[in-house]
């Protein structure tokens, strides 16, 4: 339900009409990221359906499954909502401390490695899993990047788009 506003670099809520149109295309516990190019502008669109699961059925609607972790970096998660929210808080704090301590932003590769490491070490248990997509704008490469993070701690980069979840 949110998009990254590049003019303010903040997540903003999609207009209700756009959200209704988007909801026609996905359902279940789904997250989606798409890369785009419009002339000289490049970026990514990240979306979720807002549904979370208890493993057997849906139990919450309108869950915010997209978290801004740092400037130009978001994580979208499918699976259990609570571990995802905890992980997002930990990662936001870690990236902020890194920026304040080193007086620079962590690289995109460094960020995705931290996301993968946290998932592998603390959130891969059968009862508490979630599967994140990490999406960031890489200023060194001048383009947005999508990374699918695996439960075991690995990750791979996707070229154009990726969807995950029971509806993906």
N, C-alpha and C positions, 0 to 999 in steps of 0.2 A: 503494500500500500504506500510505499515511499519511494522517492527517486532522489538522486543526488543532483542538487541544483549547483551547476558549475560556477555560476556567478557569485554565490555565497559560500560554496563548498560545504553545504549543510544538507542533510536529508530533509525532504519536504514531503508532505502528504499529497498523494495524487488526487486530482479532482474526482468527485464521486462518479461522474459520468465515465471517465476513463477507467476507473476501478470496476464499474459494472461491466464494461466492455471486456476488460481483461479477464474477469471472473468467468465469462462464457467459454474461455479457452482452456482453463485449467481447473482442476478440482483435486481433492484428496490432500495429502500433506506434501505439497510440491513447492520447490524453489526453482528459479530460472534466472540465468544470466545470458545476455546477448551483447556482442560487440557491435558497434556501428561506426560508420564513417559517413559524414555529410560534408562534402567538399573537403576543406582542410581541417574540419573538426572531427575528432575521434573520441570515443568514450564507451561506456557500458551502461546497459539498463539492467537492473536487478529487481526481481519481483518475487513475491510469494503469495500464496492463496490465503494465508492467515489461519489455516487449520492446524491443530496439533493432535497427536494421537497418544493413546494410552497403551498402544501395542495391539489392541484388538478392535478398536473403533475410535471414531473422532469424539472428542469431548470438549474442545474449546474452539471457538470461532474468534476471528480478529486478533490472533496472537501476533505480536510484532516479531517476525522471524528474521529481520534484516537489521543488523547493528553496525553503526559506524565505529570502527576501531581506532582510526587515526585519519589524518587529513588524506583524502583521496583513497581510502581503503574501507571496504565494507565486508561483512561476513553474513551470508544467508545460510540458515540451517534448517534441515528437516530432521525428523525424529523427535525425541523428547525435548520439550521446551525448557525445563528448568536447568539441565546441565548446559544447554546452549547459552542461556542467560548468564550463568555463572562464568562460563568460559569467556564470554564477551567482556564481562567486567574485568576479569583478570588480564586479558589481552590489552584492553584499553589502558589500564594502569601501567602495564609493562611498557607499552609503546610510548606513553607519556613520560615515564621515568627515563627511558632511553633518550628521548628527545631533550629533556631538561638536563640530563647528565652529560650527554655528548655534544649538545648544541647543534644537533642535526637530526634529520629523520632517518629511521632505519630503512634500508633498501627493501624493495618489494620482495626479493628472494629471501631476505632475512625475516620479513614479516610472515611469509607463507611457511617458512621452516618453524617459526615459533607456534603458529596455529597448529601445524601437523604434530609437533612435539607435544603440545598440551593435550591434544585429542588422544594421541597414542598412550600417554602416560597416565592420564586421569579420567578420560571419558570414553574408553573403548569397552567398558563392561557391558555385558549383554543387557542388564537391567537399566542402564543409564546412557545409552548411546545417542549420538546425534551425528549427522553427516554435514559438514560445512562446505560451502563454496566460498572461496576467498577471491574477491575482485578488487583490483587496485589500478590506478593510473600510474604507469612507470614513466617518470620524467626523463630518465636516461634513454629510454627507447622511444619516447614520444607517442605512447599508445597505451590503451587499457589492456589488462590481462586478466584471464579467468583461470583459477586453479581449483580443481576438484581434489579435496582432501579425503584420504582414506582412513578408515577406523584404525588401521595398524600404524599410522604415522607417515605413510608415504603421500605423495601428491603427484598430479600431472597437470600440465597446462593444456587448456582447450583452445582451439583456434578461433571458432566463431561463436559458439554458444554451448551451454550445458544446462540440463535439467536433472533434478534428482528428487527422490521421494516416492511415495506410493503412486502418485499420479504422473511421475516423470518417466 
